């Protein structure tokens, strides 16, 4: 039966191991002479760490001993277990690499040296946040080391596992930092290497510190239903064993329970669907081990004949293994009208692969006939090492890890039958860039399973994808970077597209960025020379040219910059739109403004400055028309000075409407005005007035006043109006 995840505080030997535990594990798979080699490394490490203590006050030797036990449980070879015992002697005890070579050989010294370098990769803190550049550089070094010898990183995972088990000795803020790093990097890394034992424990231990209340709640839920769960597992296991025996199949049936973080993820998923913990159908699981692949499919037939399968809950990871090498059949079936069980079916060899991942390749290698070879298994790692030299910055590299390497995946085929793993939701365009950067740049179409498909089509497991390329170099489209259009989902493809545009002439990017930004600002009655400082702040650039180049390259949209500059509702943008002195008067509104200290007073918006909702305003009591509302910086109100007729006013927060006059220019056609009005209605924007100008050489101007719920909604309406068929331009007059 697979090793079950047990909360770290319950098993004291996991935190404070003894040499006897290591010896017991070694006796299960090593010859006496090999065990003596490991024990000699223990004696050496104990001598060098003599007098050293951990934060908890326990002898330091417990830490390398725990790491060695984890490596031994994975049945790693002798040099790897020795390296786990010695992984801190170079850093903490002043032992040199040459000394290790003379004592234990080149292989052990190399592993210890690699583990020492990885241990030195800390994440510096900068004003309370993680330095992303340092984090990315450290991870780059880790993956390069792993590509050279993956055992180095397995030792690192064993080291991290014991650190997580003893994390209660650290300060609370350090516990959170280490747990978040473990959850985001090390647990997914263990999963990518196929070492599910370590992955489950790292997730549970991180979960304990990141969400302690939820961890405790789920622990209690699981414990309270333990007896019922074990009774159900016993019943359904006997049912399946009897059915397999009747079918003449020889197989072992085991019960298993999901680990706590996995249950937490299930609860979140089901909560979004309005379901409770009691509705989670696959907390119970059976694992069936057979002697051959053909028996796996035979067992699957017995399961589906015995219990009704749940539609959409079958995965064949034997025909399409995961990149880690994981192979198994997964299905979920109802063993009673209201209860279901997840069943995993695999051979004994596949089970070893699933439990130990890449570590299994150092033990009895000649018996692993069904395992993926090392080259196939680690292809994702070699690809990542190649990519890391091409990715320009820390954000690109970290996002590539999280989105392309550590996410769920789909497995698709090239026309030649090769299997490629892509993140779930990937498109044919992602596939093209995965094949080769130039294939992505020249992509003009795609066929999925022999049929033409849109480049934004999400790929499914087993799809055969063929990319249609142009004979002439044409380069990518800027639409490919628009997330709303869904052309690419992988960070790798997105980075390659951006790099193509960044290589174009800087002057072209600047000119393009200026045109795009001026067009967006014109819609909001803003002029670029008046808001350059705000634009540079929004683009986080030191010069205006840099900001325009970023916009022109597609790294930042002009729409987003315009919103940051113009929106009075956003904290980072407190800029009043540039205005003309002479304006068409806005329709007075009795309830749009509240006069402080007075009630039922007639108010009107000053035509000289046309104040908008969210802007700072001041009232002026007139002799015959009530209180006129001006912008606070209006020249007319400033010239009044401290006149006693100047009164404080404020916008009524319950109304919150922005009034604006829009001018739409387009080609005259039947239905144009109707389509414009429909866009406003769909966005719940009130049209106060509507004037249609006389057609001029086939063009017509529509002028109308709208009331929008703030500048963000107004900008959204203007963007949609710009997409109406026949519309040439949309501008805001005030």
N, C-alpha and C positions, 0 to 999 in steps of 0.2 A: 504494500500500500504506500502511496506517495506520502512524503513527510508532511505533516499537518503544521500549519502556522499556529504557534502558541504565543500569546502576549509575552513580551520579554521579561516582565517582572515576575512571572510565575515560575519560570525555569531558572533557578539561580546559577546552575552550572553553565548556562549560556553566557552569563555575565562574568562569572568567576570560575573558569574551567580549571581542571587539574590534568596532570600529565597522564593519569590513568585513562581519561576519556580519549586522549589522542592515541594511546597505545591500543585501546579497544577498537578504534576505527581503522587504524593501520593494519591490524591483524586480519581484517576482513578482505584485504586485497593485495597486500605486499608480502613478499618473502622475508624471512628473518634477516637476511643480509641487508635488504633495502630498508627495513625498519631500523636497523642499527645506524644506517647513514642519517636517517631523519633524527634519531635521538642524539646523535653527535652534534647536529646543528642546534638542537634544543639546549644541550649542555653549554655550548659556546655562547648562545644568546643569553642564557640565564647568568653566566659569568659576567658578560659585558654589561648587562642591565642591573647587576647587583647594586642594591641601595637606591635604585630609581623607583619612584612611586607615581601612580596616576592621580588625577584630581580627586578621585574617590578615596584615596589613601591606600588602595590595594597595591600589591607589588606590580611593577610594570610588565613583568614577564607574562602576566595573564593576557595582555593584549596580543602579542605575537602568537601566543599559544592558541588563543581563540581563532585567530586568522588561519593558523595551520590546521586546526580541526575542521574548519569550514572547507578548506581546500581538500583535505583528506576525505570528507564526506562526499565531495564531488569526484573523488578518486583520481585526483591529478597525479602526475608522475612525481618521482622523488625530488628532482631539482625544484619543482614548483612548491612543494610542501616545505622543503628546506628554506626557500626564499621567503615564504610567509613567516617562518620563525625568525629570519634574519633581516626582515625588511626595514627595521629601524636602527640597526647597529651602525650603519654608515653615517646617518644623520645625527643620532643621539650619543653615540659612543666613540666617535672618532676613528672607526675602523675604515681602512682604505680598501679600494677595489682590488689592489694587488694582494693584500692580505687575504681577502676572500678567495681570490683565485688560487692561492697556494694552499688554503685550507679545504676548499670545497669544489674547486674547478671553475672553468670559464663560464659554463652554462649558468650555474648558481649565481656567480658574481654579476653576470649580465642582467639576470632577473632582479636581483637586489638593487643594482644601480638604477634600473628602470623604475622600480617601485619607489625608490628614494626620490627620484625626480618628480614622479607623480605626486608623492606625499607633500612635496614642497610647493605644489600648485594650489595656493590658497586664493580665495577671492577677496581682494582688498575692498575695504569699505570706504566710500567717498560720500561724505555728508549724509550718512545713514542709508545709502543705496549701494548696490553692487556695481562695481566698476565693470561695465559690459565689455570694454576692450580687453581688460585683464582676464575676464572670464573666458572670452572667446579664444584668446591666445593660449590659455591653459588647456582648454578643451582640444584645440588643434594639436598641441603637443601630445595629449593623451591618445588621440586617434592615430597619430603617426606612430607612437610607441606600440599601440595595439596592432597596427598593421605589421610591425616588425615581429612581434611575438605576443599573441593574445593572452598568454599566461600572465604577463605583467598586469594587465587590467583585471584579470580574475583575482589575483592577489589583492589588488586595490579594492575590488568589490568586497572581498572577505574582510579587509581592513575596515571598510566603511560600515559593514554589517555589525561588527563588534562595537564600533564607535556609537552606532545608533542604539545598540542594546544598553550602553552605559551613558547615554546622553543626559540622564537625570542629574549627573554631577556638574553639568554646565549651567551657565547663566541663562535665564529665560530667553533673552534676545538672541543668544547664540544657538539655543535649541531651535528657535524658529528659523534662523538663517540656514543652519545645517540641514534641517528637515526639508525645507523648501528646495534646496539644492539637490538633496537625495531624491525627492519626489519627481523633480523635473529632469534630472540628468541620470542619476545612477540606477534608479529602478527601471526606467525605460531602456537603459543600456543593458542591464541584466536580461530583460525580456528580449532585446534584439540579439543577444548572444544565446538565447534559448535556455537560460538558467532560471527556470521558473521558481525553484526553491528560494533562491536569494531574492528574486523580484518580489514575491509575495511578502516576505518578511520585511524588506525595505519599505514597501508601501504601507504595511500595517504600522510599523514603528514611526514612520513620518506622519501618518494620519493621526497617531496618538498625540503628537505635539502640535500639529497644525490645527486640528479641530478636536480638542480634548473632550468637550461635552458630547459631541456627536459620536466620538469613539467609545465613550463610556456607555452611551445610550444603546448603541448597536451591540456592544459586548453583552449588555444585560438582556437585550432582546434575544440574541442567539442562545445565551445560557438558559433563559427561561423556557425555551422550546427544545432544549437538547434531548430530553427523554422521548418526546413525541417524534422528533426527527429521526432518532436512532431506531425507534420502533418501525416507522414507515420505511426506512432504508432496509431494515432486515426483511420486511415483508416483500418489497419489490425485488430485492436481490434474490430471494428464494424463488419468486415467480420466474425471473429471467433464467436462473440456473436450471430450473426444471424444463423450461422451453428449449434451452440450448442442448440439454442432455437428450431430449426427445428428438431433436434434429440431428443428433449424432455429431455435434460440434464440441471440441475440447477447448475450453476457455476459462480463464479466471475472472471472476466478477468481484469488484471492490466498490465499497461505498466511499464517498468523499464529500467534504463540505467546503464551500467557498470561503476565502479569507475575508477579514473584516472590511478592508477597503473595497474589495470587489462587491460586497453586499451594500456598502455605502453608495457606490456608483449605481447599483441596481435600484436602490431606494430613491435616489435623485431622479433617475429615469422614470420610474413609476409614479413618483409624486407629480411630475409634469403631466402625466396622463390621468391624474386624479385618483390613483390607486394607493393602497397602504402596504405596509410590510407584509401583512398576511396574504396579499395578492401576488407576491413574487413567487412565480411557479417553479423557478429552476434553482432554488437554494439547495435542493437535493440533487445529487449527481451520482451516477454509476460510471465506473471505468471498467471496460472489458478488454482483457489482454489475450491475444491469440498467437498462434505459431506462424502464420503466413498472411500475406496481404489478401489473398483470395478468401481466407477465412473471415477477414474483417468485413468484407462485403456480404458474406453469408450471414454473419451475425447481425448486420444491419437489416437484412431481410427478416430475420427472426424477430427483432425488436419491433419493426413496423407491422409485422403480422400479429404480434402479441398486444401491442398498444397502438392507439391511433396517433400518428405523428402530427405535430403542430406545424401548420403551413408556414413556409418561409424561415424555418429554424433548422435547416440542414446545410452543413458545410463539408466539402470534401477536400481536406488538406493532405490527403495521400496523393491524389492526382495533381494537385497544385500546392506543394509545400510552401510554408511561410519562408521568408528569407533567412530566418534563424535556423532552418532545417527541420522545423516542427512538422510532424506528419500525424494525422489522426482523422477519424470520421466523427463529426459532431451532429447529434440530432436531439430533438426534444419531443417527448411523447406523453400523452395523458394516460396514467396508470389507473386513474379513477375519473369520474365525470368532472371533478373540480381540482384535481391535483396532477401536476406534470413533473417529469423528471428529465434531467439532461443526461444523455448517455454519450460517453466518449469511447471509441473503439479503435484499438491500435495493436500492433504486434509488440512483443517484449522488447525488441530492438528499438522500435519507435518510442516506447515508454522510457527507455534509457536516454534516448536523444532528448525527449521532452523534459526530463528531470534535470539532466546534467548539461544539455546544450553542447557548446564547443568543447567542454571539458571531457566529454566522452571520448574524444579522439586521441587522448593520451593513455587510454586503457583498452587493452585487447582489441587494438585497431583492426586486426585481421578478421574479427568476427562481425564487423559492422557492415555487412554486405548491403543493407538497405539504406544506409545513411547517405546523405548528400556528401559529395567529396568536399574537401576543404576549400577548393577554389570557388565552387558554387556558393557554399555557405557564407564565405566572407566577401562576396562580390560587392555587396553594399558598402562594406568598409573601404575597399579599394577605391570605389567610386567617390566616397566622401573625401578621402585623402586627396584625390585628384581635384575635386571641387574646391576644397579649402584653399588651394593656391590661387583660385580664380575669383573667389568671393572678396569683394572690396572692403567690407567693414564688419565690425562686430555684430551689428544688428542683422546683416545678411546671413552670417554664419550661424548665429544662435537661432534665428528663425528657420533656417534650413534644417537644423537639427530637430527642432520641435515639430515642424510641419511636414517634413519629407522623410525623416528617419525614424522618429518616435511615435508616429501615428498609425492608426489602422490602415491596412493596405488592400489593394486589389491586385490580382495577378492576370496579366494579359499576355497575348502571344504575338510575336512578329509573324509575317507571312512564311518565314522559314521554320517556324515552330519553336523559336527561343522564347523563354518565359522572362518577362520583366515585372518587377514589383514596383507599384506606384502607390502613393497615398490614396486612401479612399476618396472618391469624388474627382479623381484626376480625369483630364480630358485628352482627346487625340493630340492637342497642341502640347500638353505636358509630355505625352509620349514622344512626340517629335523631338523635343529638346533633350529628352533622356537618351534617345538614340544618338544624336550628335547635334552640337550647337548649330552647325550650318544647315542641317535638315530642318531645324526649327525656323531659322531665318528665311528659308526658301519655301516653307510650307504654304500651300494654297488650297489644300483640301485634304480630306481623309475618307477612307473606307473602313467601316466597322462590320466585320463578318460579311465582307463582300458587297456591302451596300454603302452608297454615299451617305455621309453623316456630317452634321454641323461640327465645327471645331470646338464648340462648347459642350458637346454631348458627354455626360458623365459615363465613364467606362465601367463595365461590370466584369466580375471574375470570368475568365475563359474567353473573353472577346479576342478576336483576331483583328489587329489594327494595321492598316497599310496607309502610309503617308504619301500624298501626291505633292510633288515639288515643282517649282518653276525652273525652267531651264536658264533663266536670267536672274541675276542677283537682284532681289527687290526689297529685302529687309522686312522687318516686322511692321505690323500696323499699331498705331497708338491705342486703338480700341482694345488691343490685347491686354493692356494694363488696367483697363476699367473693371473693377471688381464686380460691378453691377451686371456686366455682360457675361461674366463667367468663362472667359476663354482659357485662363490658366488658374490653377489652384496651388501648384507647387512653388515654393520659394526659389528653387533652382531655375525654373523657367522664367519666373518674374525677374530674377536678377540678370539673366542673360539678355532679356529684352531691354532692360534699363541700360545695360552696358552698351548695347548697340546704339541706342540714342545718345548716350553720353559720349560716344566716340565721334559723333557728328560735330561739325564745326561749332565752336562755342558761340560765334556770332549768330548762327542760325537759331540756336536755342534761345539766345537773348531776345532776338527779334520776334520769335514765335511766342515766347513767354510774355513779352510786352503786349503783343496783339491780343492774346487770350485774356490777360489781366485787365487791359483797358476796356475790352468788351464787357467783361463781368462788372467792372466798376461803373461803367456807363449806365448799366441797368439800375444801379442804386444812386445815380446822380453824384457819383464820386469822381474826382479827377486824380490821376496818378501822382502828379507833382505834389499834391497836398497831403498825401498819405504814405510817402516813401518810407518814413521811419517805421510806421505800423506794418508795412509790407515786409520790411527786413526782419522785424521782430517775429512776424507770423511764419516766415520762412527760415528763421534762425540763421540768418546770413549777416556777414559783416559789411557787405556792400550791396547796392541796388542791383548791380550787374549779376552778382552771385544769385540773388533771389530770383531774378528773371530767368537766369540759366536753369535753375532748379525747376521752375514752372515749365519752361520750354522743353526740358528733358523728360517731363512726365512724372518726376518724383513727387511733385506736389501739384494739386489741381488749382487752377485760377479760381474756381468756384469756392474752394475751401478758404483760400486767402481772402477773397472778397467778403465772405461771411465773417471771418475773424476781425477784419478791419471795420465792417459796417454794423455788425450786430450790437445793439445797445444792451441786449439781454445777456451777453456773455461777459464774464469777468475780464478776460484778456483783451476785449475790444471795447473801448469806451470812447469811440471817435464819432463825432457828429458828421453826417454827410455834408459835403460841400454843396452850397445852395446859391441860387441866384437871388438878387435883391428884389426883382419884380416877379411876382408869381400870380397865378390864378387863385383866387381865394378858395380855401377849403370850405366845405359845408360845415356850418357851426353845429356843434353837438352839445346839448345841455347837460348830458351826463358823462361826457368824456373826461372832464376835469373837475376836481373838487377845490373850492376856495376855502383855505384853512381859516377858521374863525368865523365863517359865515355860512348861510344856508339859503337854498332856493335863489341863488344869484344867477342872472343871465350871463352866459359865457360865450365867447366866440374866439376862433383861432385867428391870430393876426395874419393877414395876407402877405405882409412884408417878409416873413421868415418861415411861415407854414410849419410850426413845430410838429414833431412826430412822437408817437407814443414811445416812452422810454427815455426821451431827451430831457435835460434839465430845463425847467420852464419857470417863468415869473408872470404874475398877473398885473394888469394896469387898469384901475377903475376909470372908465370914461364917463362923460357927463350924460350921455343918452343911450349908450349901447351896452351897458353892463360892464363886465370885466373882459378885457382883451388879453388873450394868452400869447406870450412871446417866448421864443427861445431865450435863455438866460444871457447868451452872448450876442443877441440881436442888437445892432447899432442903435436902433430907435429906443430900445429900453435902457441901453447904457447911457444914452445922452440925457435921460431924465434924471439920473443921479439918485439922491435920497428922497425923492418926492414922496410925500405921505400917501399918495395914491397907489404906490407900488405895494402889492400884497403877495404873501406866499400862497402858492397853489401846488397841487400835485395831481398826477394822473390817477384816475380811478382804477385800482388794480383789477376790479372785477370785469372791467370792459376790455382793456388791453388790446385795442384795435389800432392798427397802423393804416392811415389813409394815404393813398398814393394815386397819382394820375399816370396811367400808362399809355404809351403810344406804340401801336403795332403797325408796322409797314409790311405789306405783302402783295402778292399778285392777285388781282381781282378774279374771284371765281365764286360760283354758287356754293353756299354753305360755309364760307370763310368765317363770317360773323357768328354763325351758329356754333362752329367748332371752337372758336375762341371763348364763347360764353359757356360751352360745355366744360372746358378745362377749368374755368373759374368755379363752376358749380360743383364739379367733382372734388375740388380742393376745399369746398366749404368757404369760399371767398365771396363776399357780397359785392355785387356790381351796383354802384350808386347811380352812375350815369353812363351813357353810351352814345358816341357821335361817330357817324361814318362819313368820311370825306368823299369828295368827288373823285372818281377814277381819273388817273393821269397816265396816259400811255400804258395802260394795262396794270398799273399799280394803284393801290388804294391805302389810305391811312385810317386806322380805327383808333379813336381816342376815348378812353373811358376811365372812370374813377372807381377804385376798389377799396374795400376795407379788409385788411388781412390781420391775422393774429400774430403780429410781430414781423420783424424783417426776415426771419428764417423762412416762414411760410410764404412771404412775398417773393423771396428769391426763388423758392421752389416753383411757384406759379409761373414766374417769368421764364424759368428754364423749360417748363413744359410748353408754354406758349411758343417758345423758340422752336420747338419740335413739331408744331402744327404744319401740315402740308401747305406750302405756299407762303409761309411767313418768312420774310427776309431779315427783320430785326425787331427787337423788343427793347424799348427804352423807358426809363422812368423820368417823367418831367419834374415831379416834386414828390 
